[in-house]
């Protein structure tokens, strides 16, 4: 067991290993946790009944998973972390703009998951305070993250087996719960909360976009893109739908579910099995916290490398992971109250900032460059991708601004969202507008460069 040697650097073919099917374990385990269950429970809080909540969960995850898995297919092709590849679109320094937002996303996810994991520990063993539990969970996550890629894949592989067995049994018990009258009535439909829940479910999938290539970049270059896509897609979508459905049913069965969500889940098999469920819930939090901390480290070192000569040495790796872990744990300790409201707004805000980046990245990879990149140039501020690409930066900022009228959070409701009775459809524009503001100008630029090259050769 050795500390991973590659941080943001290219993984040579001689060091590539693993199979595409390994990705199923990573993304399945990453979502078998309380955070996804709580996300599903939001649907009941918004006023949907069970049947429409389930439909929203399935539609949102099915759509969002397409974008998530499309990023995963980039890993074997390029052999570099996801956010390093953004330098080809935004420029080596320009990529810092989405990187800073992604780091904020990782810290927010670390805070959210850590809070739920610590609550599970405290509920199981009241003598351990939530603060102490946060510190212990942070330390465990730190160790696994420092060792990196191979240990992460190993841990997620064995956790997949544990989660499959335990949650299958829990699901059988779940559907023996008594639900209020009308929870399965198709006539009880409300458009605004339905659209919001579809958005949240889709966003949950798409917020994995900055993560995914990090866990496929060690696969051999000849790994099937289709296999990489489908193993990532199925692992993430199946687990998210499964856990969100659990959240929906539990929230409908227990009106006070939000007051002690971990407690209700832990006791689903009765008090005698509660200790086992608490352990599984904590393992689920560790499974995703490792990915959050690993991603935060990768994004942080990518940001710093654009301005410094920092390398991913073992010493640098440890201290960066340690500092990020401390910051994330501190945020979780400070934000123990008002979790549900904070988390709901956090999920909605993510879509406004991350989805335009995801769209630009995928448009560039699949429609403009067709996966053909100069990896060395991504580490050279004076290389072919330059310091800044103002086309992508402008497209990114314009897309964010144009979403404002469609936004709907507890902090702000845009005029269009208000006219639509609260429907938040901003994520549709976040994905569509980059086709206008990025694809078209970049295609024209490429055509002009090609024509100039032909003229120069003719002379």
Residue pairs with C-beta under 8 A, 6 or more apart in sequence:
1 147
1 150
1 151
2 147
3 146
3 147
3 148
3 314
3 317
4 147
4 148
4 149
4 150
4 317
5 15
5 312
6 15
6 149
6 312
7 81
7 297
7 298
7 301
7 311
7 312
7 317
8 80
8 81
8 84
8 298
8 301
8 302
8 305
8 312
9 80
9 312
10 78
10 79
10 80
10 375
10 376
11 79
11 80
11 217
11 218
12 79
13 79
13 220
13 221
15 218
16 76
16 79
16 218
16 219
16 220
16 221
17 218
17 219
17 220
18 153
18 218
18 219
18 220
19 219
19 223
20 216
20 219
20 223
20 224
20 227
20 228
20 231
21 227
21 231
22 153
22 157
22 219
22 231
23 72
23 215
23 216
23 228
23 231
23 232
23 235
24 160
24 231
24 232
24 234
24 235
25 153
25 156
25 157
25 159
25 160
25 235
26 152
26 153
26 156
26 215
26 235
26 291
27 208
27 212
27 231
27 232
27 235
27 236
27 239
28 156
28 160
28 163
28 235
28 236
28 238
28 239
29 155
29 156
29 157
29 159
29 160
29 163
29 239
29 284
29 287
30 156
30 208
30 236
30 239
30 287
30 288
30 291
31 236
31 239
31 240
31 243
31 288
32 159
32 163
32 167
32 239
32 242
32 243
32 284
32 287
33 113
33 116
33 117
33 243
33 281
33 284
33 285
33 287
33 288
34 113
34 116
34 117
34 120
34 261
34 262
34 265
34 281
34 284
34 285
35 109
35 112
35 113
35 116
35 285
35 288
36 204
36 239
36 240
36 243
36 244
36 247
37 243
37 244
37 246
37 247
37 250
37 261
37 265
38 116
38 247
38 261
38 340
38 343
39 200
39 201
39 204
39 243
39 244
39 247
39 343
39 347
40 53
40 57
40 243
40 244
40 245
40 246
40 247
40 248
40 251
41 247
41 248
41 250
41 251
41 257
41 258
41 261
42 197
42 200
42 247
42 340
42 344
43 52
43 53
43 56
43 57
43 193
43 197
43 244
43 247
43 248
43 251
44 50
44 53
44 248
44 251
44 252
45 251
45 258
45 340
46 193
46 196
46 197
47 190
47 193
48 56
48 190
48 193
48 194
48 197
49 182
49 183
49 184
49 185
49 188
49 252
50 179
50 183
50 184
50 248
50 249
50 252
51 183
51 184
51 185
51 186
51 188
52 186
52 188
52 189
52 190
52 194
53 197
53 248
53 252
54 245
54 248
55 194
56 194
56 197
56 198
56 201
57 197
57 201
57 241
57 244
57 245
57 248
58 241
59 198
59 201
59 202
60 197
60 198
60 199
60 200
60 201
60 202
60 203
60 204
60 205
61 201
61 202
61 204
61 205
61 237
61 240
61 241
61 244
62 237
63 198
63 202
63 205
64 201
64 202
64 203
64 204
64 205
64 206
65 205
65 233
65 236
65 237
65 240
66 233
67 205
67 206
67 209
67 358
67 362
67 431
68 205
68 206
68 208
68 209
68 212
68 232
68 233
68 236
69 212
69 228
69 229
69 230
69 232
69 233
69 236
70 229
70 362
70 366
71 82
71 208
71 209
71 210
71 212
71 213
71 358
71 361
71 362
72 212
72 213
72 215
72 216
72 228
72 229
72 232
73 216
73 225
73 228
73 229
73 232
74 82
74 85
74 213
74 216
74 365
74 371
75 82
75 212
75 213
75 214
75 215
75 216
75 217
75 218
75 219
75 228
76 216
76 217
76 219
76 220
76 221
76 222
76 223
76 225
76 228
77 221
77 225
77 371
78 85
78 213
78 217
78 371
78 373
78 375
79 217
79 218
79 221
79 375
80 213
80 217
80 375
80 378
81 213
81 214
81 217
81 298
81 302
82 209
82 210
82 211
82 212
82 213
82 214
82 298
83 95
83 98
83 99
83 102
83 210
83 298
83 299
83 302
84 302
84 378
84 379
85 213
85 361
85 365
85 373
85 378
86 95
86 98
86 99
86 357
86 361
87 94
87 95
87 306
87 378
87 385
88 364
88 369
88 373
88 377
88 378
88 385
89 95
89 360
89 361
89 364
89 389
89 392
89 438
90 97
90 98
90 360
90 388
90 389
90 392
90 393
90 396
91 385
91 386
91 387
91 388
91 389
91 392
91 393
92 306
92 378
92 379
92 380
92 381
92 383
92 385
92 386
92 387
93 306
93 307
93 381
93 387
93 388
94 387
94 388
94 389
94 390
94 392
94 393
95 302
95 306
96 303
96 306
97 393
97 396
98 354
98 357
98 396
99 299
99 302
99 303
100 303
101 353
101 354
101 357
102 210
102 295
102 299
102 354
102 357
103 296
103 299
103 300
103 303
105 207
105 210
105 350
105 353
105 354
106 210
106 292
106 293
106 295
106 296
106 299
106 324
106 328
107 296
107 324
107 327
107 328
107 331
108 346
108 350
109 207
109 288
109 292
110 289
110 292
110 293
110 296
110 324
110 328
110 329
110 331
110 332
111 328
111 331
111 332
111 335
112 339
112 343
112 346
113 285
113 288
113 289
113 292
114 134
114 137
114 138
114 285
114 289
114 328
114 329
114 332
115 130
115 134
115 332
115 335
115 336
115 339
116 261
116 262
116 281
116 285
116 339
117 133
117 134
117 137
117 281
117 282
117 285
117 286
117 289
118 130
118 131
118 133
118 134
118 137
118 332
119 130
119 133
119 261
119 262
120 262
120 266
120 278
120 281
120 282
120 285
121 128
121 130
121 133
121 136
121 137
121 278
121 282
122 128
122 129
122 130
122 133
123 260
123 262
123 263
123 266
123 278
124 266
124 274
124 275
124 278
124 279
124 282
128 136
130 333
130 336
131 333
134 329
134 332
134 333
135 329
137 282
137 285
137 286
137 289
138 325
138 326
138 328
138 329
139 325
140 286
141 286
141 289
141 290
141 293
141 325
142 293
142 321
142 322
142 325
144 151
144 152
144 155
144 286
144 290
145 152
145 290
145 293
145 294
145 297
145 321
145 325
146 317
146 318
146 321
148 294
148 317
149 215
149 218
152 215
152 290
152 291
152 294
153 215
155 286
155 287
155 290
156 287
159 283
159 284
159 287
162 280
162 283
163 280
163 283
163 284
166 276
166 277
166 280
167 242
167 243
167 246
167 280
169 269
170 246
170 265
170 268
170 269
170 277
171 242
171 246
173 268
173 269
174 246
174 249
174 250
174 268
175 249
177 249
177 250
177 253
178 253
179 249
179 252
179 253
180 252
182 188
183 252
191 421
191 423
192 420
192 421
192 422
192 423
193 422
195 423
195 424
195 425
196 348
196 408
196 422
196 423
196 424
199 348
199 351
199 424
199 425
199 426
199 427
200 344
200 347
200 348
201 240
201 244
202 351
202 427
203 347
203 348
203 350
203 351
203 355
203 427
204 240
204 347
205 236
205 237
205 240
206 351
206 354
206 355
206 358
206 427
207 347
207 350
207 351
207 354
208 236
209 354
209 357
209 358
209 361
210 295
210 299
210 354
210 357
211 291
211 295
212 232
214 294
214 295
214 298
215 291
216 223
216 228
216 232
219 228
246 265
247 261
250 257
250 261
250 264
250 265
250 268
251 257
251 258
254 264
257 264
258 340
262 278
262 281
265 277
265 281
266 274
266 277
266 278
266 281
267 274
267 277
268 277
269 276
269 277
292 328
293 321
293 324
293 325
293 328
296 324
296 328
297 317
297 320
297 321
297 324
300 320
300 324
301 310
301 312
301 316
301 320
304 310
305 379
306 381
310 316
335 342
341 410
344 409
344 410
345 409
345 410
345 411
348 407
348 408
348 409
348 424
349 409
351 426
351 427
351 430
352 400
352 403
352 407
352 426
352 430
353 400
355 427
355 430
355 431
356 395
356 396
356 399
356 400
356 430
356 431
356 433
356 434
357 396
358 431
359 399
359 430
359 431
359 432
359 433
359 434
359 435
359 438
360 392
360 395
360 396
360 434
360 438
363 434
363 435
363 438
363 439
364 392
364 438
364 442
365 371
367 439
368 439
368 442
368 443
368 446
374 383
374 384
374 385
376 383
377 383
377 384
377 385
378 385
381 387
391 438
391 441
391 442
391 445
392 438
392 442
394 437
395 433
395 434
395 437
395 438
395 441
396 434
396 438
398 433
398 437
399 429
399 430
399 433
399 434
399 437
400 430
402 429
402 433
403 426
403 429
403 430
404 414
405 414
405 415
405 416
405 417
406 414
406 416
406 417
406 424
406 425
406 426
406 429
407 413
407 414
407 417
407 424
407 426
408 414
408 417
408 418
408 422
408 423
408 424
408 426
413 422
414 426
417 423
417 424
417 425
417 426
